[in-house]
Amino acid sequence: MSAAQINSFLDATIRSRISVRLIAEQHVCLSHAIAQDDNAAQTGIVDTHCSPKRMIEMCGSFVSELCEATLGGTTTIEIDGQGDASFP
């Protein structure tokens, strides 16, 4: 097999594995919510009140800690736009 064929095969395999895991995780979460008759802000693994600003702040905090620990410094993250927007 050529390197391109191997690369294509591995990409397809990883993509398939991620897809199956996502579907399985969604099924487990939905089954759990149905069993508990839960009216939370989440439907399975989907957050129906997802805030991009909150996600950016959470991920930015994690990355900042990593940069501080490994590089000794970090940069600031500035969010410009609709800070109060949310969507499922």
C-alpha positions as CSV (number, residue, x, y, z in Angstrom):
1,M,0.0,0.0,0.0
2,S,1.1,3.5,-0.7
3,A,1.5,6.1,2.0
4,A,-1.6,7.9,0.6
5,Q,-3.7,4.8,0.8
6,I,-2.6,4.1,4.3
7,N,-3.3,7.7,5.3
8,S,-6.8,7.5,3.7
9,F,-7.5,4.3,5.5
10,L,-6.4,5.6,8.9
11,D,-8.4,8.8,8.4
12,A,-11.6,6.9,7.5
13,T,-11.1,4.5,10.5
14,I,-10.6,7.4,13.0
15,R,-13.6,9.3,11.6
16,S,-15.7,6.1,11.8
17,R,-14.7,5.5,15.4
18,I,-15.4,9.1,16.5
19,S,-18.8,8.9,14.8
20,V,-19.8,5.7,16.5
21,R,-18.6,7.0,19.9
22,L,-20.6,10.2,19.5
23,I,-23.8,8.3,18.6
24,A,-23.3,5.9,21.5
25,E,-22.7,8.8,24.0
26,Q,-25.8,10.6,22.7
27,H,-27.8,7.4,23.2
28,V,-26.6,6.8,26.7
29,C,-27.3,10.4,27.7
30,L,-30.8,10.4,26.2
31,S,-31.6,7.1,27.9
32,H,-30.4,8.4,31.2
33,A,-32.5,11.6,30.8
34,I,-35.6,9.7,29.9
35,A,-35.1,7.3,32.9
36,Q,-34.8,10.3,35.3
37,D,-37.5,12.4,33.5
38,D,-35.0,15.2,33.6
39,N,-35.9,18.7,32.3
40,A,-32.4,20.1,32.3
41,A,-30.9,22.5,29.8
42,Q,-29.3,19.5,28.0
43,T,-30.8,17.1,25.6
44,G,-28.4,14.2,25.6
45,I,-25.0,15.7,24.9
46,V,-26.5,18.8,23.3
47,D,-26.6,21.9,25.5
48,T,-29.7,23.7,24.5
49,H,-28.4,27.0,26.1
50,C,-24.9,26.9,24.7
51,S,-23.1,30.2,25.2
52,P,-20.1,30.7,22.8
53,K,-18.7,33.3,25.2
54,R,-18.8,30.8,28.1
55,M,-17.2,28.1,26.0
56,I,-14.4,30.5,24.8
57,E,-13.7,31.6,28.3
58,M,-13.6,28.0,29.6
59,C,-11.3,26.8,26.8
60,G,-9.2,30.0,27.0
61,S,-8.7,29.5,30.7
62,F,-7.5,25.9,30.1
63,V,-5.1,27.0,27.3
64,S,-3.8,29.9,29.3
65,E,-3.0,27.6,32.2
66,L,-1.1,25.2,29.8
67,C,0.8,28.1,28.3
68,E,1.7,29.5,31.7
69,A,2.9,26.1,32.9
70,T,4.9,25.2,29.8
71,L,6.0,28.5,28.4
72,G,6.0,30.7,31.4
73,G,3.5,33.2,29.9
74,T,0.2,33.6,28.2
75,T,-1.8,36.2,26.3
76,T,-5.2,37.7,27.0
77,I,-8.3,36.7,25.2
78,E,-10.7,39.4,24.1
79,I,-14.2,38.5,23.1
80,D,-15.7,41.0,20.6
81,G,-19.4,40.6,19.6
82,Q,-22.6,39.3,21.1
83,G,-21.5,38.1,24.5
84,D,-25.0,37.2,25.6
85,A,-25.9,35.0,22.6
86,S,-26.8,31.3,23.1
87,F,-28.1,28.5,20.9
88,P,-28.5,24.7,20.9
